[in-house]
Amino acid sequence: MTSHIMPTYGRLNVAFTKGEGVWLWDEDNKRYLDALSGIAVCSLGHAHPAVHDAICAQSKLLLHTSNIYNIPKQEQLATRLCQLSGMDNVFFSNSGAEANEAAIKIARIYGHEKNIANPAIIVMERSFHGRTMGTLSATGNPKVQNGFAPLLDGFVRVPFNNIEAIETALIEHNNIVAILVEPIQGEGGVNIPALDYLNNIRSICDQHDLLMMLDEVQTGIARTGAWFAFQHNNIIPDVCTLAKALGNGVPIGACMAKGKASKLLTAGKHGSTFGGNPLVCAVALAVLETIENDNLCQQASDKGEAINQAFRERLNNNRHIIGVRNKGLMIGIELDKPCTELVGIALDSGLLINVTGDRSIRLLPPLIISKEQIELLVDTLSSLIDSYTKK
Ligand SMILES: Cc1ncc(COP(=O)(O)O)c(C=O)c1O
């Protein structure tokens, strides 16, 4: 059958019809353990009653008005996000890329206010910030950029987890206004930087009067065992972007700002028709409430440790394993060879996983995953990795 969808994705040959908790069912009623959560989106699992109830209740009242009117649910959500993060205000978008576009625009205005005519942002190798022209230009992956020249100007790229490279860039360029970085690189291969990396970036930004901008689209909202990954470092960025898990499946993005960065996007400078409408904000409020009531930050931290430990034990004798790493329930298992094939093999065995950076198996299970489900995940995947690496 001819598909009328643009072929932008190499899709796996499966379609899901329903979900519950960590489970998904396909059209033949085969059951799968979802260890990917729609790429860090459905942290509360599928068909969570709190999300379902919020959608039903809000859709009976009002789905959408416009940002030219007050939206009380949006106010409530912004207040809650600021309470949780220590940030000052929020712009709501519909996706992670759009949240990052807002961040890039904030950096540009910040530069112009400092009389820098061609402001530039330091960005990282192997980063991923989205697929719009601005965010793909910021992204450090030629596969994402190829074919789309001319790219947007104003990005200076340095290696991830390398403070010296940032310092050198600051000597070589006198137009840097901000640093944009993921606390842990997700698409780049679950790359976890040195413990003090973010602290050092914070100090450099303070010293040089730069905006510290964190892309927490994947790490944010409890995934790493804290509401925001920057909280592991006891710092606060000037800008922090969110999306994915904030809506548990309804499209919402957010660009949070603090201090000087919070005053730059004034009336007429930015906007969105759908961004922060009553429906998505009602759902996001329910998501935050559930994470808090069920203590899911702590659970993500504890379960992440348990999963890491279990994989290390199970894969101890497999010499093809380079490393098992995690921060909360953001987990990477790196092999010494490309392993994208494992995604299809796992699918056949009823397990949804993902591979990033060619050799790193990425697991982003729902935060509500149970002990028994963790055991099943570790058992199934370890056996698959063992037989795959023996080939
Ligand atoms: C760190 C990061 N930033 C931005 C994005 C883009 O988000 P979206 O696909 O919602 O535009 C992603 C998506 O994977 C991401 O992981």
The ligand as a MOL file (V3000), in Angstrom:
LIG
                    3D

  0  0  0     0  0            999 V3000
M  V30 BEGIN CTAB
M  V30 COUNTS 16 16 0 0 0
M  V30 BEGIN ATOM
M  V30 1 C 17.7300 17.2470 24.2690 0
M  V30 2 C 16.6700 17.4520 23.2370 0
M  V30 3 N 16.3770 18.6890 22.8180 0
M  V30 4 C 15.4210 18.9150 21.9060 0
M  V30 5 C 14.7110 17.8960 21.3460 0
M  V30 6 C 13.6650 18.1880 20.3060 0
M  V30 7 O 12.4080 18.0260 20.8560 0
M  V30 8 P 11.1180 17.9220 19.9060 0
M  V30 9 O 11.2610 16.6610 19.1240 0
M  V30 10 O 9.9640 17.9110 20.8670 0
M  V30 11 O 11.1180 19.1280 19.0410 0
M  V30 12 C 14.9620 16.5860 21.7510 0
M  V30 13 C 14.2280 15.4570 21.1590 0
M  V30 14 O 14.6360 14.3230 21.1890 0
M  V30 15 C 15.9760 16.3530 22.7160 0
M  V30 16 O 16.2710 15.1220 23.1360 0
M  V30 END ATOM
M  V30 BEGIN BOND
M  V30 1 1 1 2
M  V30 2 1 2 3
M  V30 3 2 2 15
M  V30 4 2 3 4
M  V30 5 1 4 5
M  V30 6 1 5 6
M  V30 7 2 5 12
M  V30 8 1 6 7
M  V30 9 1 7 8
M  V30 10 2 8 9
M  V30 11 1 8 10
M  V30 12 1 8 11
M  V30 13 1 12 13
M  V30 14 1 12 15
M  V30 15 2 13 14
M  V30 16 1 15 16
M  V30 END BOND
M  V30 END CTAB
M  END
